[in-house]
Structure formats: structure tokens, C-alpha cells
Amino acid sequence: MKLDDRRRAIVTDVLLAVGLFLLSLGSVTMLDSGDSAARPPDLWGYGLIGLQTLPLIWRRRAPVAVLAATIVGFIIDRGLDYPGSWAIFGLSVAIYTVGAQLEPRRSLLIGGVTIDIVLAWTVIGIFTYDVEPLALLSEIAVLGFPLLMGRESYHREQRMVALERRAVRAELEREKRAVEAVAGERIRIARELHDVVAHELTVATLQAAGARRVLSEDPAKAEEAMESAEAAGHRALTEMRRLLGMLRTSDPRSVDPQPGLGSIDGLVEQMELAGLPTKLVLTGTPRPLPLGVDLNAYRIIQESLTNTLKHGGPQVSAEVSIGFNNGHLEIEVLDDGRGAAAAITEEEGQGLVGMHERVSLLEGTIHTGPRPGGGYRVAAKIPIPQP
């Protein structure tokens, strides 16, 4: 309970207790005028009225103790045959509080015992003080109904608490999913940057280095290499703009189409222009692929060829095999270089990790490693979902 709510509850209880006490004092005179058999009100009678009402100030902090005090005040008050008053409603408020504050089993036990005590005392009064039998019904109503209302209030409060907790958990889950989504998007963009931009920059760098080496001997070839490097740089910038555009807007119409296996001939041509002779082998009957499979297959081949170009050494060549077999897409990239894994640093090895993650997300398998006779091999098998 917040501080302001606690203060408001205390003020409410003080006003309730004092107000009921004053009303009960006033009711004694009115009820006493028609009850000649009752003991005249005196200081002890007023004190008993106070015992039945003023403890309600602490009813939220000590509901059982307050109920016990009001019962004692009520029993003594009735036993001494003081005039009836509204102080009995203090007992009603106290038993309501027990129902509202305590867990159901305990409140039922304490409330039931309280009602039994009051009814037993009333039965004694029927035989000894000429108390009307109808008093039993009135006391059942005065005590039983508040107890039931208190228990209903308890259940309603518990439901509200459960709903608040559920809302808090749901909010935390939404925040967690949002954080995970942001992290996943960052990883995806980082992978895209690595796979695409790093590839194009690698091509541009190698072409520029080749142009520098042959500039004096073969200017025409150097010019061709520089044109290829320029084209690779433009492609890298285009891809960077595309990825940044994805960050700036969620409108899918503003995003260029993603590459797929339909663009694989262009990738092979790029690699050959960069100095990596690449053979492309297609087996099986090509079929339309889901976008996720199509894009990731392209990226796996692109990353494999980029690693070969960077780490395969001089005079290296590569072969790309793509097969559509029995509901699976099979990809194999072979090279005859010195073994890319031997030269890949920890930072650059993120490309291999990315390939494994891509295939894992597609529920496929992938094997990467040096070939027994030299070179490097990347082999992936990706299931093709049935339409």
C-alpha cells in the first residue's frame, strides 16, 4: 500500500470509529426512553460503547484483536443489561474486516466462532433476561452478512492483485521481447553487412591491389581491374544505403529486393572478375524457394567464395554446386587453395559462425573445414518446405 493510500485508510478508520462512537452515545438516550427494564447508562456503559467502537481505528493493522475487543465489549454490555445502541455495528465492521483481511479459511474459522459466541450469549439472554428470540435472526444478519461481504472483498482484492501482477509480467515480457527483437535485428544487420559489404569491399580491395601490380606492364588490364573495383565499391554503397533504409523505415516498398539463387550467375561473374575462377554446377530440377531459404543460400555461397578469395592464396579456383534433391537444397563450395580456415582470424571467423547460424535457423545441416587433399569445403543441406 502506498504512503498516500495508507494515510487515507488511517483517516477513514479514525473517522469511522469516532463517528460510530458518537452516534452510539446518542442512540443510547433514544433507545433508553422506551426500555424501562434496561440499566440506566452511566460511565461504565459509555466505556463499553467505546470498547465496541473506538478499537476500529486499528482494524486494518490488527483485525483479530479488534474483533476480540468488540466481542468482549458487546458481551459485557449485554450482560449488564445496558440499553441497546448502535455500538453493535462496531462488531459488524470488525467481523467484516476479518473477512476482508484474512485468508478465507482463517476468516471463516474466526468469523464462525465469533457468531457462535454471540448467538450462545443471546440464547442465554433469552432464558435469563427475557431477550426476544427474534434477536437471534437479527444478530445472524448483523454478523453473518458482513462476514460474507468481507470474504467477497478479500477475493476481489486478490483477483485485482493477480491481474496487476499478470499485467506487470506481461509488460516485462513485452519489454523482453522488444529487447530481444532489437538484438536480433542488430545481429541480422551485422550479418548482412558482413556478408554483403565485406564481400564487395574484399573484391574492390583485391582488384585495386591487382591493378597496382600490373599498372606499369598492362595499363589496359589495370584499367579493367579498377573498373571492377569501382563497381564493387558502388555495390557496397548501394547495399549500405539499403540496410540503412531498413533501419529508417518499416515500409517494405522502400526496400530493394533481396538477392537469391537467381542472382548466383552475377556473383560468380563478380568473383571471376576479382581473380577467382569459379565453376557453377546445377543438379536436379530448380524450383521456387521460400525467401528465407533463397536469401540464406545465396549468402552462404557468397561468404564461402569471399573466404576463398581472401585466404585461398594465389592461383586458387573454386567450384559451386547447387542441387535440388528430394525436398532438400544441397550446396557445396570447394576450393583448391591453402585452406581458408588456417588464415581466418577470430573476427573474420564470424562469417563461418554466421553460416552455421543461418543453416541452423532453417533446420538444416552444414559442414565446414579443410579438404583432405588441400583446399576448403563448405557443404550445407537445407530442407525446402512443401507449399
C-alpha positions, 0 to 999 in steps of 0.5 A, a space after each residue: 500500500 502506498 504512503 498516500 493510500 495508507 494515510 487515507 485508510 488511517 483517516 477513514 478508520 479514525 473517522 469511522 470509529 469516532 463517528 460510530 462512537 458518537 452516534 452510539 452515545 446518542 442512540 443510547 438516550 433514544 433507545 433508553 426512553 422506551 426500555 424501562 427494564 434496561 440499566 440506566 447508562 452511566 460511565 461504565 456503559 459509555 466505556 463499553 460503547 467505546 470498547 465496541 467502537 473506538 478499537 476500529 481505528 486499528 482494524 486494518 493493522 490488527 483485525 483479530 484483536 479488534 474483533 476480540 475487543 468488540 466481542 468482549 465489549 458487546 458481551 459485557 454490555 449485554 450482560 449488564 443489561 445496558 440499553 441497546 445502541 448502535 455500538 453493535 455495528 462496531 462488531 459488524 465492521 470488525 467481523 467484516 474486516 476479518 473477512 476482508 483481511 484474512 485468508 478465507 479459511 482463517 476468516 471463516 474459522 474466526 468469523 464462525 466462532 465469533 457468531 457462535 459466541 454471540 448467538 450462545 450469549 443471546 440464547 442465554 439472554 433469552 432464558 435469563 433476561 427475557 431477550 426476544 428470540 427474534 434477536 437471534 435472526 437479527 444478530 445472524 444478519 448483523 454478523 453473518 452478512 458482513 462476514 460474507 461481504 468481507 470474504 467477497 472483498 478479500 477475493 476481489 482484492 486478490 483477483 485485482 492483485 493477480 491481474 496487476 501482477 499478470 499485467 506487470 509480467 506481461 509488460 516485462 515480457 513485452 519489454 523482453 521481447 522488444 529487447 530481444 527483437 532489437 538484438 536480433 535485428 542488430 545481429 541480422 544487420 551485422 550479418 548482412 553487412 558482413 556478408 554483403 559489404 565485406 564481400 564487395 569491399 574484399 573484391 574492390 580491395 583485391 582488384 585495386 591491389 591487382 591493378 597496382 601490380 600490373 599498372 606499369 606492364 598492362 595499363 589496359 588490364 589495370 584499367 579493367 581491374 579498377 573498373 571492377 573495383 569501382 563497381 564493387 565499391 558502388 555495390 557496397 554503397 548501394 547495399 549500405 544505403 539499403 540496410 540503412 533504409 531498413 533501419 529508417 523505415 518499416 515500409 517494405 516498398 522502400 526496400 530493394 529486393 533481396 538477392 537469391 539463387 537467381 542472382 548466383 550467375 552475377 556473383 560468380 561473374 563478380 568473383 571471376 572478375 576479382 581473380 577467382 575462377 569459379 565453376 557453377 554446377 546445377 543438379 536436379 530440377 530448380 524450383 521456387 524457394 521460400 525467401 528465407 531459404 533463397 536469401 540464406 543460400 545465396 549468402 552462404 555461397 557468397 561468404 564461402 567464395 569471399 573466404 576463398 578469395 581472401 585466404 585461398 592464396 594465389 592461383 586458387 579456383 573454386 567450384 559451386 554446386 547447387 542441387 535440388 534433391 528430394 525436398 532438400 537444397 544441397 550446396 557445396 563450395 570447394 576450393 583448391 587453395 591453402 585452406 581458408 580456415 588456417 588464415 581466418 582470424 577470430 573476427 573474420 571467423 564470424 562469417 563461418 559462425 554466421 553460416 552455421 547460424 543461418 543453416 541452423 535457423 532453417 533446420 538444416 545441416 552444414 559442414 565446414 573445414 579443410 579438404 583432405 587433399 588441400 583446399 576448403 569445403 563448405 557443404 550445407 543441406 537445407 530442407 525446402 518446405 512443401 507449399 
